Amino acid sequence: MINVQDTSGLNGLISQLQTTAAQSASSPASSLLGNFSMSTIIIGLIAGLVGSAYFIYGKRQGDYPLLFSGMALWFVPLFITSTLWLSISCGALVCAPFIMSRYF
């Protein structure tokens, strides 16, 4: 025979587990991607590819601004989670070697 208190206790426990699971699923820390959105991941992937090309070309030609800019393009997307600031910083790092070679 099932007691009414046991049923309400079980229902209360189940509803409490459901709300706890929903809260933890909505928090960004529980996600595999952390605070990164899909757009920041794609921008970071493109920046890493451009950074690899800059690094390889800079290493072969002995062009240190390209080499260091390529290394920076590898690591900057790991620390910036805002899409706008990531786009601005990666754009600046892509243009920096050419500006440095032209004016310095």
C-alpha positions as CSV (number, residue, x, y, z in Angstrom):
1,M,0.0,0.0,0.0
2,I,1.4,3.4,-1.0
3,N,1.2,6.2,1.5
4,V,0.1,9.6,0.3
5,Q,3.0,11.3,2.0
6,D,5.5,8.9,0.2
7,T,3.9,9.8,-3.1
8,S,4.1,13.5,-2.5
9,G,7.6,13.2,-1.2
10,L,8.6,11.2,-4.3
11,N,6.9,13.8,-6.5
12,G,8.6,16.6,-4.6
13,L,12.0,14.8,-5.0
14,I,11.4,14.3,-8.8
15,S,10.4,17.9,-9.4
16,Q,13.3,19.1,-7.3
17,L,15.7,17.0,-9.5
18,Q,14.1,18.3,-12.7
19,T,14.5,21.9,-11.7
20,T,18.1,21.3,-10.6
21,A,18.9,19.6,-13.9
22,A,17.2,22.4,-15.9
23,Q,19.2,25.0,-14.0
24,S,22.5,23.2,-14.5
25,A,21.8,22.6,-18.2
26,S,21.2,26.3,-18.8
27,S,24.4,27.5,-17.1
28,P,27.3,28.0,-19.5
29,A,29.8,26.3,-17.2
30,S,28.1,23.0,-17.6
31,S,28.4,23.1,-21.4
32,L,31.3,21.5,-23.3
33,L,31.8,24.7,-25.2
34,G,32.0,26.9,-22.0
35,N,31.0,30.5,-22.8
36,F,31.8,30.3,-26.5
37,S,29.0,30.6,-29.0
38,M,29.1,28.8,-32.4
39,S,30.1,32.1,-34.1
40,T,33.2,32.6,-31.9
41,I,34.2,29.0,-32.5
42,I,34.0,29.5,-36.3
43,I,35.9,32.8,-36.1
44,G,38.5,31.1,-33.9
45,L,38.8,28.3,-36.4
46,I,39.3,30.7,-39.3
47,A,41.8,32.7,-37.3
48,G,43.7,29.6,-36.5
49,L,43.9,28.6,-40.1
50,V,45.1,32.1,-41.1
51,G,47.5,32.1,-38.2
52,S,48.9,28.7,-39.4
53,A,49.5,30.2,-42.9
54,Y,51.1,33.3,-41.4
55,F,53.3,31.2,-39.2
56,I,54.5,28.9,-41.9
57,Y,55.1,31.7,-44.4
58,G,56.8,33.9,-41.8
59,K,59.1,31.0,-40.7
60,R,60.2,30.2,-44.3
61,Q,60.8,33.8,-45.3
62,G,62.3,34.9,-41.9
63,D,59.5,37.5,-41.6
64,Y,59.1,37.9,-37.8
65,P,56.0,40.1,-37.8
66,L,54.1,37.5,-39.8
67,L,55.4,34.7,-37.6
68,F,54.4,36.4,-34.3
69,S,51.1,37.5,-35.7
70,G,50.4,33.9,-36.7
71,M,51.2,32.7,-33.2
72,A,48.9,35.3,-31.8
73,L,46.1,34.3,-34.1
74,W,46.4,30.8,-32.6
75,F,46.0,31.9,-29.0
76,V,43.8,35.0,-29.0
77,P,40.5,33.1,-29.8
78,L,41.1,31.0,-26.7
79,F,40.7,33.9,-24.3
80,I,38.1,36.2,-26.0
81,T,34.4,35.0,-25.8
82,S,32.7,38.0,-27.3
83,T,32.1,37.7,-31.0
84,L,32.5,41.4,-31.7
85,W,35.8,41.8,-29.8
86,L,37.2,38.5,-31.3
87,S,36.4,39.8,-34.8
88,I,38.1,43.1,-34.1
89,S,41.2,41.6,-32.5
90,C,41.6,39.0,-35.2
91,G,41.2,41.6,-37.9
92,A,43.8,43.7,-36.3
93,L,46.2,40.8,-36.0
94,V,45.6,39.9,-39.7
95,C,46.4,43.5,-40.8
96,A,49.2,44.2,-38.3
97,P,52.2,42.6,-40.2
98,F,51.4,44.6,-43.3
99,I,51.0,47.9,-41.4
100,M,54.2,47.2,-39.5
101,S,56.2,46.4,-42.7
102,R,54.8,49.5,-44.5
103,Y,55.3,52.1,-41.7
104,F,58.2,50.8,-39.6
